[in-house]
Amino acid sequence: MRLPSISIFRRVELVLAIIIIMAAANASAAFKYTAVGMDAHDFSGEDIISGNSISISDLYRDNLVIVVFWATWSPRSLAQLRDMNELKAKYADYPIEVVAINVDGQKTTPAVRSKIDRAIEDLGLQIPVIIDEGLEIFYKYGVVAVPSTAVIDTAGIVRYDPCGYGMMIQDVLVDSVKVFLGLAESKQTHIFAAGYQPQKKSSRYYNLALRLNQTGMHDRALENLELAHQADTLFPGPLALRGEILRFQGKLEASQEAFARAAELDSSLTTTWAGWGRTLLRNQQIEQAREKLSRALELEETYTPALIDLGLCQAHLDSIEPAIESLLQAAELNHGNPMIHYYLGQVYRRAGREGEAAQAFLRALSIIYPED
């Protein structure tokens, strides 16, 4: 690819900055916390293999459902789809379903569709595949890395929600399926172990707040979060989402307080530490932000928002190479996020690596404005 001249290059960076800033509000609303113990978000779509309509709520009435968000550019995605396809075939006579949601991008161009079809053929997929046009399901679930998985039980409750895919996640999935099907004895470590589950009334208010937040009705969302908290004072979700909304409104001290209270209720939630770190970063409390973000990544090393913000912290502290490493890792997990490539471009420019910066900015633009 021929690189643009420096003057054009800087104009591209400026345009990207404006686009990214304008998109940031929508992006923050899209990252919803679909936490373990909560009701799964319903969705439907067409299985491009069979042509049948798929409704997740119809599936989980009688089955354990494994929903995998995947993309053709993610090798880990393809590895997980291969394993899940084999898992479904092995237990074909049992009440278990696997649904693959393709999240290659906002727009499915002919070139992208060709890649999807080729991946389905190469993997020999027999499980339903839904193309997430406009990334509506992606945003509804708040996917932060690709692949990401939601395991939903017959009551429609999310029981396991890992991002990324490795041997440990594979083992937990297989072991838990066996437990669910009655083919193995229950263990304390499996995903159906008793854990905290919010009160139904609190969940309803919380889910309404999520929808209101997505549509920009932030004050009404905060009102419903207060009702959710009153209905279940032990549920950290409303406090964490309150922190996100308050940060968006520029109320940084109140945002920090909300995240701190959420962490007191449950210190094992990656999203709480990551959100707290982002608020501290925005408030220019860089060292404190790095501490919280590192805590998030100790809990879940593939949590993309924390990797992005840690990279920005490292850049602020002039740790350029670690910053680039964090952002590249984030890009590997969520290659379709233009903000990651934009930030990479900024860090490359700071390091004097103009060619790589230009490539990163152009990549961000190509995601926002894909070619047909």
VOBADO-414103 format. One record per residue (C-alpha): residue number from 1; x, y, z; residue in one letter. Coordinates in nm, 4 decimals. Example, Ala and Ser with C-alpha at 12.3 -4.5 7.8 and 13.67 -1.06 7.14 Angstrom:
// residues 2
  badren        px        py        pz  zavo
       1    1.2300   -0.4500    0.7800     A
       2    1.3670   -0.1060    0.7140     S
***
This chain:
// residues 372
  badren        px        py        pz  zavo
       1    0.0000    0.0000    0.0000     M
       2    0.1341    0.3460   -0.0899     R
       3    0.1524    0.5682    0.2159     L
       4    0.0073    0.9196    0.2071     P
       5    0.2282    1.2256    0.2290     S
       6    0.2901    1.3705    0.5748     I
       7    0.0436    1.6577    0.5207     S
       8   -0.2280    1.4201    0.4050     I
       9   -0.1300    1.1811    0.6824     F
      10   -0.1899    1.4489    0.9466     R
      11   -0.5231    1.5381    0.7913     R
      12   -0.6224    1.1716    0.8080     V
      13   -0.5280    1.1674    1.1767     E
      14   -0.7389    1.4775    1.2433     L
      15   -1.0408    1.3352    1.0629     V
      16   -1.0004    1.0108    1.2541     L
      17   -0.9793    1.1966    1.5846     A
      18   -1.3107    1.3711    1.5129     I
      19   -1.4785    1.0462    1.4070     I
      20   -1.3479    0.8537    1.7074     I
      21   -1.4555    1.1242    1.9533     I
      22   -1.8024    1.1395    1.8000     M
      23   -1.8308    0.7606    1.8134     A
      24   -1.7052    0.7275    2.1691     A
      25   -2.0427    0.7984    2.3307     A
      26   -2.2147    0.5280    2.1293     N
      27   -1.9314    0.2835    2.1917     A
      28   -1.9497    0.3249    2.5694     S
      29   -2.3255    0.2662    2.5657     A
      30   -2.2787   -0.0467    2.3580     A
      31   -2.0536   -0.2269    2.6091     F
      32   -2.3246   -0.3723    2.8277     K
      33   -2.2422   -0.5951    3.1200     Y
      34   -2.3984   -0.9324    3.0517     T
      35   -2.2821   -1.0825    3.3780     A
      36   -2.2997   -1.4360    3.5085     V
      37   -2.6260   -1.4881    3.6964     G
      38   -2.8228   -1.2444    3.4828     M
      39   -3.0912   -1.3090    3.2234     D
      40   -2.9532   -1.3610    2.8723     A
      41   -3.0419   -1.0953    2.6165     H
      42   -3.2820   -1.2358    2.3595     D
      43   -3.2015   -1.2245    1.9899     F
      44   -3.3020   -1.3912    1.6666     S
      45   -3.1577   -1.4257    1.3196     G
      46   -3.1274   -1.6423    1.0123     E
      47   -2.8997   -1.9444    1.0102     D
      48   -2.7101   -1.8895    0.6849     I
      49   -2.6373   -2.2625    0.6588     I
      50   -2.9941   -2.3950    0.6775     S
      51   -3.1914   -2.0777    0.6079     G
      52   -3.3944   -2.1378    0.9258     N
      53   -3.4876   -1.8631    1.1690     S
      54   -3.3135   -1.8956    1.5075     I
      55   -3.4469   -1.7522    1.8351     S
      56   -3.2222   -1.7865    2.1378     I
      57   -3.5172   -1.7870    2.3789     S
      58   -3.6720   -2.0806    2.1910     D
      59   -3.3466   -2.2734    2.2108     L
      60   -3.2743   -2.2372    2.5822     Y
      61   -3.6225   -2.3501    2.6890     R
      62   -3.5117   -2.7096    2.6510     D
      63   -3.1356   -2.6892    2.5976     N
      64   -2.8084   -2.5679    2.7317     L
      65   -2.7045   -2.3052    2.4746     V
      66   -2.3485   -2.2007    2.3937     I
      67   -2.3323   -1.8729    2.1994     V
      68   -1.9956   -1.8016    2.0358     V
      69   -1.9124   -1.4597    1.8916     F
      70   -1.6500   -1.5110    1.6209     W
      71   -1.4790   -1.3484    1.3225     A
      72   -1.2853   -1.4816    1.0262     T
      73   -0.9821   -1.2697    1.1159     W
      74   -0.9526   -1.4323    1.4609     S
      75   -0.7584   -1.7635    1.4694     P
      76   -0.8836   -1.8280    1.8237     R
      77   -1.2391   -1.7937    1.6929     S
      78   -1.1830   -2.0564    1.4293     L
      79   -1.0234   -2.2921    1.6821     A
      80   -1.3216   -2.2530    1.9148     Q
      81   -1.5753   -2.3059    1.6356     L
      82   -1.3977   -2.6260    1.5349     R
      83   -1.4106   -2.7515    1.8955     D
      84   -1.7722   -2.6457    1.9506     M
      85   -1.8766   -2.8106    1.6235     N
      86   -1.7169   -3.1351    1.7435     E
      87   -1.8763   -3.0956    2.0875     L
      88   -2.2215   -3.0560    1.9341     K
      89   -2.1667   -3.3597    1.7099     A
      90   -2.0480   -3.5702    2.0026     K
      91   -2.3588   -3.4864    2.2073     Y
      92   -2.6018   -3.4617    1.9168     A
      93   -2.8626   -3.6702    2.0987     D
      94   -2.8518   -3.4532    2.4108     Y
      95   -3.0181   -3.1168    2.4912     P
      96   -2.7329   -2.8895    2.3934     I
      97   -2.7197   -2.6254    2.1193     E
      98   -2.4346   -2.4132    1.9844     V
      99   -2.4952   -2.0890    1.7927     V
     100   -2.2141   -1.9034    1.6133     A
     101   -2.2586   -1.5267    1.5752     I
     102   -2.0309   -1.3752    1.3104     N
     103   -1.9085   -1.0269    1.4004     V
     104   -1.6637   -0.9539    1.1182     D
     105   -1.7867   -0.5958    1.0923     G
     106   -2.0709   -0.3473    1.0751     Q
     107   -2.1275   -0.4199    0.7079     K
     108   -2.1128   -0.7593    0.5375     T
     109   -1.9576   -0.6842    0.2002     T
     110   -1.9381   -0.9527   -0.0700     P
     111   -1.5708   -0.9999    0.0169     A
     112   -1.6522   -1.0503    0.3848     V
     113   -1.9369   -1.2896    0.3036     R
     114   -1.6970   -1.4923    0.0889     S
     115   -1.4588   -1.5234    0.3851     K
     116   -1.7417   -1.6343    0.6123     I
     117   -1.8625   -1.8964    0.3644     D
     118   -1.5076   -2.0233    0.3175     R
     119   -1.4565   -2.0556    0.6951     A
     120   -1.7841   -2.2485    0.7311     I
     121   -1.6773   -2.4853    0.4552     E
     122   -1.3215   -2.5289    0.5827     D
     123   -1.4414   -2.6040    0.9354     L
     124   -1.7270   -2.8251    0.8193     G
     125   -1.9678   -2.6399    1.0466     L
     126   -2.2999   -2.8031    1.1201     Q
     127   -2.4022   -2.5563    1.3913     I
     128   -2.6213   -2.2523    1.3133     P
     129   -2.4316   -1.9438    1.1964     V
     130   -2.5903   -1.5985    1.2194     I
     131   -2.4309   -1.2932    1.0590     I
     132   -2.4705   -1.0030    1.3008     D
     133   -2.5586   -0.7227    1.0596     E
     134   -2.4847   -0.3851    1.2162     G
     135   -2.3337   -0.5720    1.5124     L
     136   -2.6666   -0.5432    1.6939     E
     137   -2.6232   -0.8656    1.8943     I
     138   -2.2576   -0.7804    1.9544     F
     139   -2.3557   -0.4524    2.1191     Y
     140   -2.6504   -0.6041    2.3024     K
     141   -2.4206   -0.8482    2.4777     Y
     142   -2.1340   -0.6026    2.5158     G
     143   -1.8696   -0.8163    2.3483     V
     144   -1.5205   -0.6912    2.4294     V
     145   -1.3033   -0.9558    2.2611     A
     146   -1.3313   -1.2081    1.9829     V
     147   -1.4032   -1.4839    2.0466     P
     148   -1.6400   -1.4405    2.3412     S
     149   -1.8822   -1.6992    2.4731     T
     150   -2.2124   -1.6939    2.6613     A
     151   -2.3340   -2.0200    2.8143     V
     152   -2.7067   -2.0016    2.8863     I
     153   -2.9002   -2.2544    3.0946     D
     154   -3.2604   -2.3677    3.0508     T
     155   -3.3853   -2.0848    3.2713     A
     156   -3.2282   -1.8305    3.0356     G
     157   -2.9542   -1.7420    3.2861     I
     158   -2.5965   -1.6708    3.1765     V
     159   -2.3728   -1.9194    3.3599     R
     160   -2.0334   -1.8588    3.2010     Y
     161   -1.9058   -1.5698    2.9897     D
     162   -1.5364   -1.5957    2.9033     P
     163   -1.3661   -1.3782    2.6448     C
     164   -1.0878   -1.5302    2.4419     G
     165   -1.0308   -1.9022    2.4039     Y
     166   -0.7667   -2.1255    2.5530     G
     167   -0.7226   -2.4687    2.7061     M
     168   -0.8698   -2.3671    3.0409     M
     169   -1.1858   -2.2242    2.8825     I
     170   -1.2184   -2.5316    2.6613     Q
     171   -1.1852   -2.7630    2.9633     D
     172   -1.4421   -2.5680    3.1670     V
     173   -1.6887   -2.5732    2.8773     L
     174   -1.6521   -2.9471    2.8180     V
     175   -1.6643   -3.0381    3.1877     D
     176   -1.9675   -2.8202    3.2498     S
     177   -2.1561   -2.9620    2.9524     V
     178   -2.0969   -3.3102    3.0950     K
     179   -2.2289   -3.1996    3.4335     V
     180   -2.5361   -3.0392    3.2764     F
     181   -2.6100   -3.3545    3.0756     L
     182   -2.5704   -3.5741    3.3821     G
     183   -2.2625   -3.7471    3.2381     L
     184   -2.0289   -3.6340    3.5159     A
     185   -2.0556   -3.5491    3.8838     E
     186   -2.0819   -3.1883    3.9901     S
     187   -1.7618   -3.0130    4.0980     K
     188   -1.7226   -2.6874    4.2837     Q
     189   -1.5283   -2.5431    3.9921     T
     190   -1.7876   -2.6015    3.7229     H
     191   -1.9986   -2.3161    3.5894     I
     192   -2.3222   -2.4363    3.7444     F
     193   -2.1913   -2.4033    4.0985     A
     194   -2.4163   -2.1912    4.3165     A
     195   -2.3234   -1.8250    4.2870     G
     196   -2.4820   -1.4896    4.3494     Y
     197   -2.7834   -1.4203    4.1331     Q
     198   -2.9576   -1.0827    4.1486     P
     199   -3.3219   -1.0512    4.2464     Q
     200   -3.5553   -1.0586    3.9453     K
     201   -3.6957   -0.7148    4.0212     K
     202   -3.3445   -0.5705    4.0363     S
     203   -3.2503   -0.7406    3.7077     S
     204   -3.5557   -0.5921    3.5351     R
     205   -3.4667   -0.2385    3.6424     Y
     206   -3.1033   -0.2977    3.5474     Y
     207   -3.1880   -0.4273    3.1998     N
     208   -3.4200   -0.1302    3.1443     L
     209   -3.1367    0.1005    3.2484     A
     210   -2.9098   -0.0674    2.9940     L
     211   -3.1593   -0.0020    2.7143     R
     212   -3.2148    0.3582    2.8234     L
     213   -2.8407    0.4171    2.8390     N
     214   -2.7959    0.2794    2.4890     Q
     215   -3.0519    0.5244    2.3521     T
     216   -2.8870    0.8191    2.5266     G
     217   -3.1451    0.8595    2.8050     M
     218   -2.8786    0.8671    3.0740     H
     219   -3.0705    1.0401    3.3539     D
     220   -3.3593    0.7953    3.3236     R
     221   -3.1091    0.5123    3.3190     A
     222   -2.9639    0.6413    3.6471     L
     223   -3.3122    0.6533    3.7997     E
     224   -3.3689    0.2885    3.7114     N
     225   -3.0273    0.1921    3.8435     L
     226   -3.1205    0.3442    4.1773     E
     227   -3.4379    0.1348    4.1781     L
     228   -3.2316   -0.1715    4.0855     A
     229   -2.9965   -0.1036    4.3759     H
     230   -3.2850   -0.0570    4.6184     Q
     231   -3.4361   -0.3877    4.5057     A
     232   -3.1071   -0.5722    4.5632     D
     233   -2.8326   -0.3888    4.7510     T
     234   -2.5893   -0.6806    4.7008     L
     235   -2.6034   -0.6677    4.3199     F
     236   -2.2894   -0.4831    4.1944     P
     237   -2.4122   -0.4431    3.8357     G
     238   -2.6186   -0.1252    3.8933     P
     239   -2.3286    0.0430    4.0717     L
     240   -2.0821   -0.0438    3.7944     A
     241   -2.3151    0.0825    3.5210     L
     242   -2.3801    0.3942    3.7296     R
     243   -2.0038    0.4491    3.7252     G
     244   -1.9977    0.4207    3.3458     E
     245   -2.2801    0.6712    3.2985     I
     246   -2.1400    0.9210    3.5487     L
     247   -1.8023    0.9069    3.3725     R
     248   -1.9744    0.9778    3.0406     F
     249   -2.1422    1.2780    3.2050     Q
     250   -1.8053    1.4042    3.3290     G
     251   -1.8842    1.3397    3.6969     K
     252   -1.5561    1.1639    3.7615     L
     253   -1.5465    1.1681    4.1414     E
     254   -1.8984    1.0248    4.1631     A
     255   -1.8045    0.7673    3.9011     S
     256   -1.5045    0.6542    4.1060     Q
     257   -1.7228    0.6229    4.4148     E
     258   -1.9732    0.4036    4.2288     A
     259   -1.6998    0.1692    4.1039     F
     260   -1.5438    0.1515    4.4505     A
     261   -1.8787    0.0448    4.5996     R
     262   -1.9236   -0.2149    4.3253     A
     263   -1.5763   -0.3548    4.3964     A
     264   -1.6604   -0.3802    4.7668     E
     265   -1.9605   -0.5974    4.6818     L
     266   -1.7683   -0.8229    4.4434     D
     267   -1.3953   -0.7861    4.3865     S
     268   -1.3903   -1.0615    4.1220     S
     269   -1.5610   -0.8635    3.8430     L
     270   -1.3206   -0.7648    3.5673     T
     271   -1.5569   -0.5009    3.4308     T
     272   -1.5663   -0.3118    3.7601     T
     273   -1.1883   -0.2749    3.7851     W
     274   -1.1602   -0.1879    3.4160     A
     275   -1.4322    0.0770    3.4414     G
     276   -1.2745    0.2234    3.7541     W
     277   -0.9384    0.2341    3.5768     G
     278   -1.0877    0.4143    3.2774     R
     279   -1.2414    0.6805    3.5028     T
     280   -0.9071    0.7337    3.6784     L
     281   -0.7337    0.7566    3.3398     L
     282   -0.9774    1.0223    3.2224     R
     283   -0.9141    1.2094    3.5490     N
     284   -0.5375    1.2005    3.4733     Q
     285   -0.4688    0.9789    3.7755     Q
     286   -0.2410    0.7623    3.5660     I
     287   -0.0649    0.5503    3.8288     E
     288   -0.3917    0.4704    4.0071     Q
     289   -0.5521    0.3900    3.6721     A
     290   -0.2708    0.1518    3.5827     R
     291   -0.3136   -0.0249    3.9165     E
     292   -0.6871   -0.0832    3.8619     K
     293   -0.6423   -0.1881    3.4997     L
     294   -0.3681   -0.4322    3.5955     S
     295   -0.6064   -0.5792    3.8531     R
     296   -0.8673   -0.6252    3.5788     A
     297   -0.6158   -0.8039    3.3572     L
     298   -0.5067   -1.0299    3.6423     E
     299   -0.8666   -1.1498    3.6541     L
     300   -0.9069   -1.1771    3.2764     E
     301   -0.5973   -1.1268    3.0644     E
     302   -0.7908   -1.0956    2.7380     T
     303   -1.0276   -0.8192    2.8533     Y
     304   -0.9861   -0.5782    2.5631     T
     305   -1.1064   -0.2480    2.7208     P
     306   -0.8519   -0.2895    3.0004     A
     307   -0.5751   -0.3669    2.7510     L
     308   -0.6578   -0.0526    2.5524     I
     309   -0.6625    0.1724    2.8563     D
     310   -0.3483    0.0129    3.0003     L
     311   -0.1758    0.0911    2.6704     G
     312   -0.2839    0.4551    2.7021     L
     313   -0.1564    0.4645    3.0621     C
     314    0.1782    0.3264    2.9486     Q
     315    0.1956    0.5854    2.6722     A
     316    0.1272    0.8635    2.9256     H
     317    0.4172    0.7275    3.1326     L
     318    0.6454    0.7192    2.8249     D
     319    0.6589    0.3385    2.8289     S
     320    0.6138    0.3313    2.4522     I
     321    0.7020   -0.0287    2.3701     E
     322    0.4774   -0.1747    2.6463     P
     323    0.2008    0.0578    2.5237     A
     324    0.2349   -0.0730    2.1694     I
     325    0.2406   -0.4317    2.2975     E
     326   -0.0834   -0.3806    2.4969     S
     327   -0.2609   -0.2187    2.2025     L
     328   -0.1443   -0.4869    1.9588     L
     329   -0.2764   -0.7530    2.1943     Q
     330   -0.6087   -0.5684    2.2073     A
     331   -0.6147   -0.5457    1.8270     A
     332   -0.5584   -0.9205    1.8001     E
     333   -0.8620   -0.9805    2.0208     L
     334   -1.0863   -0.7179    1.8620     N
     335   -0.9414   -0.6377    1.5211     H
     336   -1.2594   -0.4619    1.4113     G
     337   -1.2428   -0.1852    1.6722     N
     338   -1.1220    0.1332    1.4967     P
     339   -1.0347    0.3037    1.8257     M
     340   -0.7567    0.0510    1.8921     I
     341   -0.5913    0.1234    1.5578     H
     342   -0.6350    0.4984    1.6077     Y
     343   -0.4591    0.4816    1.9456     Y
     344   -0.1892    0.2620    1.7943     L
     345   -0.1340    0.5271    1.5292     G
     346   -0.0935    0.7918    1.7960     Q
     347    0.1599    0.5868    1.9902     V
     348    0.3540    0.4975    1.6754     Y
     349    0.3710    0.8676    1.5864     R
     350    0.4989    0.9456    1.9341     R
     351    0.7726    0.6881    1.8775     A
     352    0.8620    0.8460    1.5415     G
     353    0.7439    0.5416    1.3490     R
     354    0.5516    0.7371    1.0864     E
     355    0.5005    0.4504    0.8407     G
     356    0.3410    0.2230    1.1016     E
     357    0.1343    0.5144    1.2307     A
     358   -0.0037    0.5786    0.8831     A
     359   -0.0909    0.2116    0.8389     Q
     360   -0.2739    0.2110    1.1732     A
     361   -0.4751    0.5244    1.0887     F
     362   -0.5651    0.3868    0.7465     L
     363   -0.6753    0.0617    0.9068     R
     364   -0.9064    0.2561    1.1404     A
     365   -1.0554    0.4422    0.8444     L
     366   -1.1078    0.1202    0.6483     S
     367   -1.3062   -0.0229    0.9416     I
     368   -1.5272    0.2850    0.9688     I
     369   -1.5736    0.3101    0.5914     Y
     370   -1.5404   -0.0445    0.4506     P
     371   -1.5113   -0.0861    0.0751     E
     372   -1.7826   -0.2796   -0.1065     D
***
